[in-house]
Amino acid sequence: MKSEKIIFIPKGSTKSIIAYLQNKGYGVSTLDIYILRMIGKPQSGWIEIEAKNLNKASFLHAIAKSKAAMVTVTLIPGETNYFFLRQIAKIFEFKNIALLESLYHKYAPYDDGVILADSYNLPYHANEEFIIKSLIQQSLEKHKQLAIDMLGQYDEISWFQYVAKASIIQKEAANVSEMPLVSSVIDNRIVKNMPLQMDGSLNYGKYSHIRITPERIRNDMTEFNTYKYSGIPKNPCGSVSIDAIRAAIYPERTNYLYFVRNKDGTHDFSETYKEHLKNINRVKN
């Protein structure tokens, strides 16, 4: 029988695992339940099969005794897909970055923000398509569940507008407690038809770690330039945590319109431009 090199075995009884494999097209039957019970209970999780073509006995032995070599990959909140794909390439020793990028765009509905900031355990010997598809599918399932938990339903377009807002919050807030405050500033500025004017939105893609300069603000013509264009960009500018999404959906109720980083590394929030200028001067002095 034929088998993929890497297969996933869910937790459950031997009977349920055989049913799962049958649904996936593997040539196993209810008789194999009894054979497996003699060999040993199937492993759960990712299983690495040494050969693609093997007999039934070898396949059953493999799912009972084999385990894939795993590696943990962590996407840091606020990091962009551009750098995360390069991190994956380094860890798994993939040589073709362009292939990873094309696979990402094949399976992901947005250029960034689809893969949630989190740690993922992945089989080390899997190929590029398996890794990218797995990361995106896991994240999209999580996005859907988060939307249902927080909003009662999942609509991809409206949900990813929250994710786009969350991606700015993620880059701007100094800590989790500030996130609902930054979220309120975004909403308050939109209500007053003020541009967001947030540097974090310009730290998209390959610009993730580059300091935003006046020249960059003048010359960047993308939707992420919130100095030039009003409202929230349609696309996320980086990865987000669940805390940032929650803040995007549930902002603090304030009248804040401005904030500036203080000497402690957190932010001073203000309602008026006059107060904002005082906060700026306090940082400079």
LINGI-V233008 format. One record per residue. N is the residue number from 0. SS is DSSP state (a for helix, b for strand, c for the rest). BURIAL is + if it has 9 or more other C-alpha atoms within 8 Angstrom, else -. Layout:
n=<N & N>
ss=<SS & SS>
burial=<BURIAL & BURIAL>
//
This chain:
n=<0 & 1 & 2 & 3 & 4 & 5 & 6 & 7 & 8 & 9 & 10 & 11 & 12 & 13 & 14 & 15 & 16 & 17 & 18 & 19 & 20 & 21 & 22 & 23 & 24 & 25 & 26 & 27 & 28 & 29 & 30 & 31 & 32 & 33 & 34 & 35 & 36 & 37 & 38 & 39 & 40 & 41 & 42 & 43 & 44 & 45 & 46 & 47 & 48 & 49 & 50 & 51 & 52 & 53 & 54 & 55 & 56 & 57 & 58 & 59 & 60 & 61 & 62 & 63 & 64 & 65 & 66 & 67 & 68 & 69 & 70 & 71 & 72 & 73 & 74 & 75 & 76 & 77 & 78 & 79 & 80 & 81 & 82 & 83 & 84 & 85 & 86 & 87 & 88 & 89 & 90 & 91 & 92 & 93 & 94 & 95 & 96 & 97 & 98 & 99 & 100 & 101 & 102 & 103 & 104 & 105 & 106 & 107 & 108 & 109 & 110 & 111 & 112 & 113 & 114 & 115 & 116 & 117 & 118 & 119 & 120 & 121 & 122 & 123 & 124 & 125 & 126 & 127 & 128 & 129 & 130 & 131 & 132 & 133 & 134 & 135 & 136 & 137 & 138 & 139 & 140 & 141 & 142 & 143 & 144 & 145 & 146 & 147 & 148 & 149 & 150 & 151 & 152 & 153 & 154 & 155 & 156 & 157 & 158 & 159 & 160 & 161 & 162 & 163 & 164 & 165 & 166 & 167 & 168 & 169 & 170 & 171 & 172 & 173 & 174 & 175 & 176 & 177 & 178 & 179 & 180 & 181 & 182 & 183 & 184 & 185 & 186 & 187 & 188 & 189 & 190 & 191 & 192 & 193 & 194 & 195 & 196 & 197 & 198 & 199 & 200 & 201 & 202 & 203 & 204 & 205 & 206 & 207 & 208 & 209 & 210 & 211 & 212 & 213 & 214 & 215 & 216 & 217 & 218 & 219 & 220 & 221 & 222 & 223 & 224 & 225 & 226 & 227 & 228 & 229 & 230 & 231 & 232 & 233 & 234 & 235 & 236 & 237 & 238 & 239 & 240 & 241 & 242 & 243 & 244 & 245 & 246 & 247 & 248 & 249 & 250 & 251 & 252 & 253 & 254 & 255 & 256 & 257 & 258 & 259 & 260 & 261 & 262 & 263 & 264 & 265 & 266 & 267 & 268 & 269 & 270 & 271 & 272 & 273 & 274 & 275 & 276 & 277 & 278 & 279 & 280 & 281 & 282 & 283 & 284>
ss=<c & b & c & c & c & b & b & b & b & c & c & c & c & a & a & a & a & a & a & a & a & a & a & c & c & c & c & c & c & c & a & a & a & a & a & a & a & a & a & c & c & c & c & c & b & b & b & b & c & c & c & c & b & c & c & a & a & a & a & a & a & a & a & a & a & c & c & c & c & b & b & b & b & b & c & c & c & c & c & c & a & a & a & a & a & a & a & a & a & a & a & a & c & c & c & c & a & a & a & a & a & a & a & a & a & a & a & c & c & c & c & c & c & c & c & c & c & c & b & b & b & b & b & c & c & c & c & a & a & a & a & a & a & a & a & a & a & a & a & a & a & a & a & a & a & a & a & a & a & a & a & c & c & c & c & a & a & a & a & a & a & a & a & a & a & a & a & a & a & a & a & a & c & c & c & a & a & a & a & a & a & a & a & a & a & a & a & a & a & a & a & c & c & c & c & c & c & c & a & a & a & a & c & c & a & a & a & c & c & c & c & c & c & a & a & a & a & a & a & c & c & c & c & c & c & c & c & c & c & c & c & c & c & c & c & c & c & c & c & c & c & a & a & a & a & a & a & a & a & c & c & c & c & c & c & c & c & b & b & b & b & c & c & c & c & c & b & b & b & b & c & c & a & a & a & a & a & a & a & a & a & a & a & a & c>
burial=<+ & - & + & - & + & + & + & - & + & - & - & - & - & + & - & - & + & + & - & - & + & + & - & - & - & + & - & + & - & - & - & + & + & - & - & + & + & - & + & - & - & + & + & + & + & + & + & + & + & - & - & + & - & + & - & - & - & - & + & + & + & + & + & + & + & + & + & + & - & - & - & - & + & - & + & - & + & + & + & + & + & - & + & + & + & + & - & + & + & - & - & - & - & + & - & - & + & - & - & + & + & - & + & + & + & - & - & + & - & + & + & + & + & + & + & + & + & + & - & - & - & + & + & + & - & + & - & + & - & - & + & + & + & - & + & + & - & - & + & + & - & - & - & + & + & - & + & + & - & - & - & - & - & + & - & - & - & - & + & + & + & + & + & + & + & + & + & + & + & + & + & + & + & + & - & - & - & + & + & + & + & + & + & + & + & + & - & + & + & + & - & - & - & - & + & + & - & + & + & + & + & + & + & + & + & + & - & + & - & - & - & + & - & - & - & - & + & - & - & - & - & - & - & + & + & + & + & - & + & + & - & + & + & - & + & + & + & + & + & + & + & - & - & + & + & + & + & + & - & - & + & + & - & - & - & + & + & + & + & + & + & + & - & - & - & + & + & + & + & + & + & + & - & - & + & + & - & - & + & + & - & - & + & - & ->
//
